Amino acid sequence: MNALPPSLDSMTDKEYLRAVHMLPCCICDAFDEHQVSRTQAHHPICARYSGKKRPDKTAIPLCEGHHQGLLDTSKIAIHRGKQTWVNRYGSDTDWIAVTQDKVEGLTP
């Protein structure tokens, strides 16, 4: 795995996740969809070959509809239909670098 930029590397996991929660849903933003629920931090599940959660600094911002889909059922939720989500939006791992760049932009 590539090293994180210095300012991201110095952030605690808690600080990184707080920054992810401040971002808009990466899917709503990229596909011009209306975000109607709060942003949640999603730990990527694509290309994960164990039950172990990925590191916090790989989390991406998803609205509840694109994440769990329990309250907002108007969207494709990755945890309710992973393959459908991937077919439409690509692998969730594709959004890690974009998220890290945006978090980097939030840091002073």
C-alpha positions, 0 to 999 in steps of 0.5 A: 500500500502506498504511503499517505501524504504527510498531513494525512499520515499525521492524522489520527484515525478519529480525525480522518473519520471526522473529516470523511463525515464532513464530505458529501457522498462521493457517489451522489457528488460524482453522479449528480444525485441528490444527497438526502441523508447524512454522510457515513464513513464506509470501509471498503469491502471490495477486494477484501479477502477476509472478515477484517475491516480495512484501516480507517484511513481507507474509509470513503464518504457515502450517504446512508442510501448508498451505504446501508440503504435502511432509511433511504431506499431510493438509492443502490446501497452497497451493503444491500447489493454489492454487485449491483453497486459495483456494476453502476459505480465501480469498486468502492476501492476506486474512491479511496484516493479521491477521498484522501485528496479531499480530506487532504484539502480540508487540513490546514 
